[in-house]
């Protein structure tokens, strides 16, 4: 079964300016429609390093969803547990500035509650054969409950990523069951009700180390964009990995690739430091294209 990813599928509509971006003006440029969603991205990133992940998710009945499934299968992602529902596909609309960063966005989330039905019907067979689990922690609460119950039953490690931290805050009770939680520095600030803007990596290491112990999160990794990533665990392991110096074209999906690399490393026996290094390498490969 390999690594099992549980999360959403989106269609991303992305606008890029041709000339200097004017926030309040009309900007000539190009508009692209690409397959997205944190869960889908993570699964594809794992498949791109020649592993065979399984994605548990939903799509709708449109031709776009058929294209999504076709591409995933071409990447050798197992799509046997993806169902088509009326509201299973999300949409993300974003406008980018000249630095490749998102200036503004609007997201229409899909209804992911039917994933609970998939887990009720096939959860034991999926988790029994899985090497590990990656979950979007801000999925519907009933879905998250089932994931951790099955993970405990089959003794599987769970790695978590987030797409909406405001929703993830409602899942605080599950944080103690996550083997490793991956988020960015802004999301960490929301989680811990603090403002970490302007903090250096060296300042963040002891902060995250103290926070994971207080919150009893087994381990946590916080990405800091061009400043790299810091990590800490309850057993005292902590450190920093610098970012790769590359030409940035589009930062979308970098966090998902980072999470995929971390989960790959930790699933197959790497240390936390080595796993963060793998995540950093995968993220760098994404933002250059």
Secondary structure, DSSP 8 states (H G I E B T S, - for coil): -EEEEE---EEEEEEEESSS--TTS---EEEEEEEE-HHHHHHHHHHTTT---EEEEEE-SSHHHHHHHHHHHHTT-B-TTEEE-TT--EEEEEEE-TTS-EEEEEEE----TTHHHHHHHHHHHHHHHEEEEEEETTS-HHHHHHHHHHHHHHT--EEEE-S-HHHHGGGGGGGGG-SEEEEEHHHHHHHTT---TT--HHHHHHHHHHHHHHHT-SEEEEE-GGG-EEEEETTS-EEEE-------S--TTHHHHHHHHHHHHHHTT--HHHHHHHHHHHHHHHHT-
